[in-house]
Amino acid sequence: MIEYFGRVLLDGRPHFATCVRDKVGLLTGSFLAETLPPVATWCPLDQVKILPPVMPRVVLAVGRNYRAHAAEFGNEVPAEPLFFLKQPGTVVADGDPVYLPSGMGRIDFEGELVVVIGRPAFRLSGPEEAQAAIFGYTIGNDITARELQKQDGQWTRAKGFETFGPIGPWIAQGLESQKLRLRTTVNQVVHQDGNTGDMIFSPADLVYRASQFMAFKPGDLLFTGTPEGVGPVKPQDLVQISIDGIGTLSNLMKAQD
């Protein structure tokens, strides 16, 4: 059974929540607590604004985790995960705008499965222990200023602009993470149509390997890489990323004021 968790805004106040079809249950506390808090009240989904499902302390990501994506840019498949950090200010919600800075050249979408950490995890013993530390999975868009990425030789600026890390709409708990279809459309035209089973390093393996050098906390995120088919966006493009069992993340691209 898949369960859905996130955060919503109702009457100007944020709430931790669970979602069942078209209704939202407002929880009495964080779903990341050791014991899941009860639902205080239910309300229609269309009465709330969806917020980022978590506000992470750390946003870790991995590059070239699909062979075909590495090949489309002429890169070799890495022998070890190619980890990098996105700053937390990149995180915005489903339905929020993504602001494209001017003068930065080509800016690309990258649809991804995102791991949400559910318990402290440091120097884990292996992927099995790492799997137990995963709370669930959400959808992410690793927006990238492609020319800056090539120019800088490292990716902090290219992937670190404010709003360059939309996530959501919900965290799905109870998924088999390596059997999920991922589709990305721009203005309803399909650009990516991949499967998480094609990852080089599985989500649990990534968490295990990353835990050897960093201490994860509940609510931290790990973007797991993107399949082939990434491409440029421009202002007024609507990017929608769908993953089986999770839903669809939708964000409108806008010019930076």
HELIX and SHEET records of a PDB file:
HELIX    1   1 LEU A   45  GLN A   47  5                                   3    
HELIX    2   2 ARG A   67  GLU A   72  1                                   6    
HELIX    3   3 PRO A   88  THR A   90  5                                   3    
HELIX    4   4 PRO A  127  ALA A  133  1                                   7    
HELIX    5   5 ARG A  146  ASP A  152  1                                   7    
HELIX    6   6 THR A  196  ASP A  198  5                                   3    
HELIX    7   7 PRO A  203  ALA A  210  1                                   8    
SHEET    1   A 5 VAL A  39  PRO A  44  0                                        
SHEET    2   A 5 LYS A  23  LEU A  27 -1                                        
SHEET    3   A 5 ARG A  13  VAL A  20 -1                                        
SHEET    4   A 5 GLU A   3  LEU A  10 -1                                        
SHEET    5   A 5 LYS A  49  LEU A  51 -1                                        
SHEET    1   B 6 VAL A  39  PRO A  44  0                                        
SHEET    2   B 6 LYS A  23  LEU A  27 -1                                        
SHEET    3   B 6 ARG A  13  VAL A  20 -1                                        
SHEET    4   B 6 GLU A   3  LEU A  10 -1                                        
SHEET    5   B 6 GLY A 165  GLN A 173 -1                                        
SHEET    6   B 6 VAL A  91  VAL A  92  1                                        
SHEET    1   C10 VAL A  39  PRO A  44  0                                        
SHEET    2   C10 LYS A  23  LEU A  27 -1                                        
SHEET    3   C10 ARG A  13  VAL A  20 -1                                        
SHEET    4   C10 GLU A   3  LEU A  10 -1                                        
SHEET    5   C10 GLY A 165  GLN A 173 -1                                        
SHEET    6   C10 ILE A 134  ASN A 141 -1                                        
SHEET    7   C10 GLY A 111  ILE A 117 -1                                        
SHEET    8   C10 LEU A 221  PHE A 223 -1                                        
SHEET    9   C10 VAL A  59  GLY A  63  1                                        
SHEET   10   C10 LEU A  82  LYS A  86 -1                                        
SHEET    1   D 5 VAL A  98  LEU A 100  0                                        
SHEET    2   D 5 GLY A 247  ALA A 255  1                                        
SHEET    3   D 5 LEU A 238  ILE A 243 -1                                        
SHEET    4   D 5 ARG A 181  VAL A 186 -1                                        
SHEET    5   D 5 VAL A 189  ASN A 195 -1                                        
SHEET    1   E 3 THR A 144  ALA A 145  0                                        
SHEET    2   E 3 ILE A 107  PHE A 109 -1                                        
SHEET    3   E 3 GLY A 231  PRO A 232 -1                                        
END                                                                             
